[in-house]
Amino acid sequence: MKNKNKLNQNGSPQPGQHRMSNPSGNQNESSQSANGEHKKTLSFKKSLLVIGLAALALAFVTAWLSRSASISSKKEGLAFLASQETKNVDEIAQKINERDASEKAAGISQQINSGDSSALWPLFDNAVILGDSRAEGFKSYEYLPDVIVMAQIGAQIKSIPDHLDEVAARKPEVIYLCFGLNDVASNVGMENGPDGYGQLYESYIKQILEKSPNSKIVVSSIIPVSQQTLAQNPVYERISDFDRQVREMCERNGWSYVDCSSLVSDPSAFASDGEHFVPSIYPEWAKLLLQSQYPQMS
């Protein structure tokens, strides 16, 4: 047949013939497809990289926080152990001091009961005594030196401010106050009401503590006079009321109140005037005062 490649009238190839492909078009489509796949791969890798970096950062932060918490916990633990160790040491030291004080007091008590009062007086080395002529006997009978006994004949509680600097210079561990008889005779403070004496006494003691804040306060009761002297001087009937105010003053301030009335249960305790005491009373008075510091002493 002639014209084998001749097309049919509709332009279709005759049977047995095929349309030629376009190589250039296929190459473009393949290239575009490859580029798309490459971009997807890069995007996926970037996502993985970002996720990996984020995970790494999170792990680092977690580890740092954990380490910080661990360090803080260790520090707190060490601090707790140190505090417990200090506490245990302090408790042990306190128990040792209490035991030593108990043994010391027991030894002194035994020595005193045997008739030797010399062990009493060194216990006043870190103390001062303020008071009137009754307390002055500790000095005049040569039991204690002037530097400890600041008592004076005729003194009232109003004289306390005169000794503030002297007391502060001593820095005493204990301050013993033995006033009252002259205050009763002069009705000191009672112009301010039924509790005026106790309130005035309290104000003076607080002045002492402003100068010597670490000192312990021990207040002797107002010791009665003899029955004969009371009969001659009815003003001393006020002693019990004044002493009540002293006791209540100590109670509301946490100061030690020492009832010394037992010292004069025997009339022989008094000197001839019925107000002051014979020398043998002072070791017994000292013993009562010291019991506030050494309860084991009896």
Legacy VTK file of the C-alpha trace (Angstrom):
# vtk DataFile Version 3.0
C-alpha trace
ASCII
DATASET POLYDATA
POINTS 298 float
0.000 0.000 0.000
1.028 3.544 -0.764
1.242 6.241 1.878
1.417 3.877 4.818
1.835 6.749 7.215
-1.080 8.664 5.911
-3.532 9.655 8.620
-7.215 8.968 8.544
-9.449 11.863 7.864
-10.042 12.477 11.575
-6.257 12.803 12.102
-5.902 9.553 14.019
-3.140 7.249 13.021
-4.111 4.335 11.021
-4.279 0.975 12.654
-0.821 -0.244 13.521
0.518 3.277 13.908
1.439 4.973 17.331
1.640 8.638 18.377
5.259 9.715 19.143
5.930 10.623 22.907
7.343 14.057 24.074
10.682 13.343 25.827
11.065 16.951 26.959
7.709 16.988 28.811
8.446 13.790 30.696
11.803 15.109 31.894
10.200 18.274 33.323
7.595 16.292 35.204
10.279 13.971 36.676
12.427 16.911 37.728
9.542 18.662 39.480
8.603 15.452 41.260
12.178 14.919 42.425
12.440 18.493 43.699
9.237 18.065 45.687
10.472 14.888 47.268
13.782 16.547 48.145
12.033 19.489 49.803
9.847 17.144 51.801
12.938 15.257 52.941
14.697 18.466 53.995
11.605 19.683 55.865
11.301 16.372 57.657
14.973 16.433 58.630
14.622 19.991 59.920
11.624 18.947 61.993
13.595 16.057 63.421
16.496 18.383 64.190
14.231 20.900 65.954
12.558 18.141 67.950
15.938 16.684 68.852
17.316 20.037 69.988
14.183 20.722 72.030
14.425 17.315 73.674
18.107 17.892 74.401
17.372 21.305 75.931
14.567 19.841 78.034
16.841 17.074 79.253
19.538 19.616 80.151
17.102 21.837 82.060
15.641 18.831 83.872
19.100 17.609 84.832
20.121 21.091 86.031
16.976 21.486 88.122
17.424 18.012 89.540
21.047 18.759 90.427
20.101 22.102 92.001
17.365 20.431 94.019
19.806 17.739 95.062
22.400 20.315 96.160
19.742 22.290 98.033
18.462 19.116 99.648
21.987 18.127 100.667
22.625 21.566 102.138
19.362 21.423 104.091
20.224 17.946 105.286
23.693 18.980 106.420
22.265 22.059 108.147
19.709 19.881 109.959
22.384 17.434 111.070
24.573 20.304 112.257
21.695 21.804 114.238
20.943 18.449 115.834
24.597 17.972 116.674
24.731 21.433 118.287
21.473 20.736 120.091
22.787 17.442 121.420
26.015 19.095 122.577
24.074 21.873 124.317
21.769 19.375 125.996
24.701 17.299 127.182
26.489 20.408 128.475
23.353 21.510 130.306
22.949 18.105 131.940
26.591 18.125 132.997
26.218 21.609 134.492
23.059 20.573 136.321
24.774 17.476 137.679
27.816 19.483 138.785
25.596 22.099 140.441
23.647 19.371 142.221
26.799 17.681 143.487
28.263 21.028 144.523
25.117 22.004 146.404
24.950 18.628 148.130
28.579 18.930 149.220
28.072 22.455 150.517
24.909 21.444 152.356
26.744 18.577 154.038
29.583 20.900 154.999
27.190 23.503 156.434
25.251 20.902 158.382
28.504 19.841 159.968
28.887 23.377 161.314
31.258 24.809 158.678
29.697 27.703 156.751
32.878 28.759 154.946
31.754 27.033 151.730
28.816 29.433 151.420
30.629 32.674 150.840
32.491 31.885 147.583
29.060 31.323 146.032
28.473 35.077 146.276
31.551 35.942 144.199
29.419 36.711 141.128
26.699 38.540 143.039
25.861 41.817 144.758
23.646 42.467 147.768
21.609 45.653 147.999
19.723 46.449 151.173
19.435 48.212 154.511
21.250 47.871 157.845
20.082 44.283 158.245
21.814 43.276 154.997
24.795 45.447 155.942
25.508 42.822 158.617
26.947 40.517 155.922
29.708 43.099 155.624
30.033 44.368 159.197
30.340 40.815 160.527
32.982 40.187 157.839
31.235 37.414 156.002
31.410 39.219 152.645
33.462 42.148 151.289
32.305 45.683 150.493
32.462 45.070 146.743
29.647 42.518 147.090
27.608 44.045 149.913
26.319 47.456 148.785
23.853 47.682 151.665
23.758 50.761 153.892
22.429 51.652 157.326
19.092 53.446 157.025
18.684 52.613 153.308
15.284 52.421 151.619
14.390 51.180 148.155
14.643 54.824 147.049
18.424 54.492 147.371
18.599 51.825 144.642
19.280 54.347 141.818
22.416 55.479 143.691
24.003 52.072 143.018
23.061 51.532 139.366
26.475 52.318 137.887
28.234 50.391 140.641
26.093 47.333 139.965
26.529 47.626 136.192
30.312 47.715 136.598
30.219 44.432 138.531
28.050 42.666 135.920
26.726 40.309 138.600
25.140 36.987 137.816
22.713 37.481 140.707
21.423 40.588 142.488
20.026 40.016 145.980
17.701 42.703 147.360
17.133 42.847 151.125
15.106 45.968 151.868
11.928 46.670 153.779
12.209 47.591 157.435
12.956 51.292 156.876
10.376 51.407 154.076
7.705 50.088 156.426
8.632 52.610 159.104
8.344 55.474 156.575
5.321 54.030 154.729
7.218 54.353 151.429
5.083 54.358 148.274
1.764 53.931 150.042
0.635 57.411 149.040
0.046 55.835 145.621
-2.497 53.290 146.839
-2.656 49.893 148.556
-0.048 48.411 146.200
2.086 51.525 145.909
5.130 50.067 147.645
5.312 47.025 145.395
4.896 49.151 142.282
7.659 51.540 143.350
9.994 48.659 144.268
9.304 47.085 140.881
10.178 50.295 139.027
13.548 50.500 140.792
14.404 46.864 140.051
13.621 47.452 136.385
16.070 50.350 136.447
18.690 47.897 137.710
17.902 45.484 134.876
18.297 48.235 132.306
21.893 48.572 133.498
22.485 44.874 134.120
20.000 42.972 131.901
21.559 39.532 132.324
21.406 39.510 136.109
18.992 37.282 138.006
16.850 39.034 140.611
16.398 37.453 144.044
14.325 39.351 146.625
14.342 38.580 150.332
11.084 38.809 152.207
10.739 41.537 154.824
11.733 39.712 157.996
9.519 40.504 161.037
10.757 42.202 164.197
10.591 40.678 167.667
7.287 40.601 169.502
8.609 43.017 172.100
9.686 45.529 169.454
6.360 45.141 167.646
4.507 45.955 170.852
6.606 49.080 171.267
6.350 50.134 167.613
2.916 49.276 166.157
4.021 50.746 162.809
5.711 47.390 162.138
2.314 45.760 161.941
2.424 46.873 158.309
5.283 44.451 157.590
2.943 41.641 156.470
1.143 43.893 153.963
4.386 45.322 152.585
5.755 41.811 152.250
2.613 40.729 150.372
3.335 43.441 147.827
6.937 42.246 147.509
5.808 38.657 146.912
3.214 39.676 144.306
5.755 41.918 142.594
8.089 38.948 142.190
5.295 36.690 140.963
4.214 39.018 138.166
7.787 39.586 136.995
9.207 36.091 137.341
11.727 37.128 139.999
12.718 34.857 142.882
11.029 35.613 146.187
12.660 34.061 149.273
10.598 33.689 152.456
13.083 34.270 155.278
10.633 34.530 158.172
11.835 31.192 159.573
15.128 32.855 160.541
13.502 34.566 163.528
11.268 31.776 164.777
13.543 31.708 167.808
13.713 35.047 169.693
17.443 34.490 170.234
17.944 35.365 166.570
17.490 39.060 167.374
20.012 41.533 168.649
19.040 43.586 171.680
17.004 46.094 169.633
14.654 43.387 168.349
15.163 44.576 164.738
18.626 43.401 163.758
20.186 39.945 163.960
22.978 38.242 165.829
25.978 37.140 163.693
24.995 33.461 163.670
21.864 34.263 161.649
23.794 35.424 158.572
25.002 32.007 157.379
21.401 30.787 157.650
20.144 33.841 155.746
22.804 33.320 153.086
21.790 29.681 152.768
18.148 30.616 152.168
19.113 33.185 149.532
21.386 30.720 147.753
18.656 28.099 147.515
17.168 30.148 144.679
20.337 29.288 142.742
20.978 25.866 144.252
17.615 24.206 144.990
19.401 21.032 146.094
20.817 22.912 149.085
18.708 22.150 152.158
LINES 1 299
298 0 1 2 3 4 5 6 7 8 9 10 11 12 13 14 15 16 17 18 19 20 21 22 23 24 25 26 27 28 29 30 31 32 33 34 35 36 37 38 39 40 41 42 43 44 45 46 47 48 49 50 51 52 53 54 55 56 57 58 59 60 61 62 63 64 65 66 67 68 69 70 71 72 73 74 75 76 77 78 79 80 81 82 83 84 85 86 87 88 89 90 91 92 93 94 95 96 97 98 99 100 101 102 103 104 105 106 107 108 109 110 111 112 113 114 115 116 117 118 119 120 121 122 123 124 125 126 127 128 129 130 131 132 133 134 135 136 137 138 139 140 141 142 143 144 145 146 147 148 149 150 151 152 153 154 155 156 157 158 159 160 161 162 163 164 165 166 167 168 169 170 171 172 173 174 175 176 177 178 179 180 181 182 183 184 185 186 187 188 189 190 191 192 193 194 195 196 197 198 199 200 201 202 203 204 205 206 207 208 209 210 211 212 213 214 215 216 217 218 219 220 221 222 223 224 225 226 227 228 229 230 231 232 233 234 235 236 237 238 239 240 241 242 243 244 245 246 247 248 249 250 251 252 253 254 255 256 257 258 259 260 261 262 263 264 265 266 267 268 269 270 271 272 273 274 275 276 277 278 279 280 281 282 283 284 285 286 287 288 289 290 291 292 293 294 295 296 297
